[in-house]
Amino acid sequence: MKIVNVTHGSFYALGAYAGALVAARAGLSFWLALPVAALLGVVVGAVLGLAALRVSGPYLAMVTIAFGIIVEHGLIEWDALTGGFGGIADIARPSLGGPPLTLGRYYYVVGLAVLASLALARNLGRSPWGRALLAVRDSELAAASLGLNPYQVRTAAFTLGAAFAAVGGCLYAFLAGCVSPDSFTLQTSILFLLIVLFGGLGRVLGPVVGSVVLIVLPELLHGFSDYRLVMYGGLLLGSIYFLPGGVVGALARDGRGRRDADPAEAVAWKPEAAEAPPLEARGLQMRFGGIVALADGHLALAPGRVHGLIGPNGAGKTTLLNILSGFYRPSAGIVALGACALTGLGPHRIARAGVARTFQTTRLFETLSVLENVLVGLLGGRPGSLAAALLGPPSVRAREW
């Protein structure tokens, strides 16, 4: 998603403390603590995402780092709830109707949770929501012009990541038997980010491969623990420059062969003109500070016809198209599609209303195949239910074919 997010360590901590409080303080079971941790991750992730994702780039990174600092200090200072520096101890492992599971058997529970998360990620990647996520990552402008709301899609991704991290934290709390602020520092978030980058962005198995390498490696180099951050930094830089697609991405690229295909017969197809209301613009004006890029613009586009807009460079043609498609908000004037007022609407809402556009420079979703690019366009800006995309019922894929 091209989101510099270093909050996963913080949500990992929230999930761990949620599980610890439910089990050690409230006396409830692991099987109730796990959904509580997931729900906490969803709620806090959604609230933070709605606020933080209004900015991007280094500003977003600063917001996520600030959130991590708040969580870290909150765990220390709110000692009445979290136990302060001492944390929370005596967290019993789950049971299946008998005594608590041994450490060896609890690993099976963790393994099942990992497999379940991989299955959910696989379902999501193959669903309309997965293609929407990749489309927004590749080009927010092109995605918005097809009706996708980039802000909504990024917030959903942020919230989903927070939920997964919180569940992981809860699993860790029952594994360790205790939690304390020392286990959830900024270094933890950086490690999670490095795991994803090293394993492969957008790859289901990427985090698994990254975890195996970066968790086992420090154990093998235990004598160099003082240089752990230096090693992490070196691996991060190396993966960015030499393995931009991560280890899994590099292996997939090297192992992918080209298949010859017979040329298909050209088929001439002329679709019937659809009934549509006229698109009208009246009195449009666009100012950029003291510069008037468009003044007194009038336009009427009748359905079922091809229209041309002709003018010299600087006449305001692109400005007019950007206003009609919602990428610019006009300083004055009205845009309407029949009886539907479009003035001031965002590009994704205008596209959903039936006014789409292309660009002078072709904008494709580069990480998607030709078929997937077409499928994104067929979504109409509505990828459907996120929960259904995660569970992956046949109806999710059937609606596209």
URKANOR-V108328 format. One record per backbone hydrogen bond with DSSP energy under -0.5 kcal/mol. NH is the residue of the N-H (numbers start at 1). CO is the residue of the C=O. If there is no record, write none. Layout:
NH_CO / NH_CO
//
This chain:
4_2 / 5_3 / 6_4 / 10_7 / 11_7 / 12_8 / 13_9 / 14_10 / 15_11 / 16_12 / 17_13 / 18_14 / 19_15 / 20_16 / 21_17 / 22_18 / 23_19 / 24_20 / 25_20 / 25_21 / 26_21 / 28_22 / 32_29 / 33_29 / 34_30 / 36_32 / 37_33 / 38_34 / 39_35 / 40_36 / 41_37 / 42_38 / 43_39 / 44_40 / 45_41 / 46_42 / 47_43 / 48_44 / 49_45 / 50_46 / 51_47 / 52_48 / 53_49 / 54_51 / 55_52 / 59_56 / 61_57 / 62_58 / 63_59 / 64_60 / 65_61 / 66_62 / 67_63 / 68_64 / 69_65 / 70_66 / 71_67 / 72_68 / 73_69 / 74_70 / 75_71 / 76_72 / 77_73 / 78_74 / 79_77 / 81_78 / 82_78 / 83_79 / 86_83 / 87_84 / 88_179 / 91_177 / 92_90 / 96_99 / 101_94 / 106_102 / 107_103 / 108_104 / 108_105 / 109_105 / 110_106 / 111_107 / 112_108 / 113_109 / 114_110 / 115_111 / 116_112 / 117_113 / 118_114 / 119_115 / 120_116 / 121_117 / 122_118 / 123_119 / 124_120 / 125_121 / 126_122 / 127_124 / 130_124 / 131_127 / 132_128 / 133_129 / 134_130 / 135_131 / 136_132 / 137_133 / 138_134 / 139_135 / 143_139 / 144_140 / 145_141 / 146_142 / 146_143 / 147_144 / 148_143 / 150_148 / 153_149 / 154_150 / 155_151 / 156_152 / 157_153 / 158_154 / 159_155 / 160_156 / 161_157 / 162_158 / 163_159 / 164_160 / 165_161 / 166_162 / 167_163 / 168_164 / 169_165 / 170_166 / 171_167 / 172_168 / 173_169 / 174_170 / 175_171 / 176_172 / 177_173 / 179_88 / 181_84 / 183_180 / 184_181 / 188_185 / 189_185 / 190_186 / 191_187 / 192_188 / 193_189 / 194_190 / 195_191 / 196_192 / 197_193 / 198_194 / 199_195 / 200_196 / 203_200 / 206_203 / 207_203 / 209_205 / 210_206 / 211_207 / 212_208 / 213_209 / 214_210 / 215_211 / 216_211 / 216_212 / 217_213 / 218_214 / 219_215 / 220_216 / 221_217 / 222_219 / 224_221 / 225_222 / 227_224 / 228_225 / 231_227 / 232_228 / 233_229 / 234_230 / 235_231 / 236_232 / 237_233 / 238_234 / 239_235 / 240_236 / 241_237 / 242_238 / 243_238 / 243_239 / 246_243 / 247_198 / 248_199 / 249_245 / 250_246 / 251_247 / 252_248 / 253_249 / 254_250 / 255_251 / 256_252 / 256_253 / 257_255 / 268_266 / 269_267 / 271_269 / 279_301 / 280_278 / 280_336 / 281_299 / 282_334 / 284_297 / 285_332 / 286_294 / 288_291 / 289_287 / 290_288 / 291_288 / 293_286 / 293_291 / 294_286 / 297_284 / 299_281 / 301_279 / 302_300 / 305_302 / 307_305 / 310_308 / 315_312 / 320_316 / 321_317 / 322_318 / 323_319 / 324_320 / 325_321 / 326_323 / 327_322 / 328_322 / 330_328 / 331_285 / 332_285 / 334_282 / 336_280 / 337_340 / 338_278 / 338_336 / 340_337 / 341_339 / 342_335 / 343_335 / 345_342 / 350_346 / 351_347 / 352_348 / 353_349 / 354_350 / 354_351 / 355_350 / 356_354 / 362_360 / 364_362 / 366_364 / 368_365 / 373_369 / 374_370 / 375_371 / 376_372 / 377_373 / 378_374 / 379_375 / 379_376 / 380_377 / 382_379 / 389_385 / 390_386 / 391_387 / 392_388 / 393_388 / 396_393 / 397_393 / 398_394 / 399_395 / 400_397 / 401_398
//
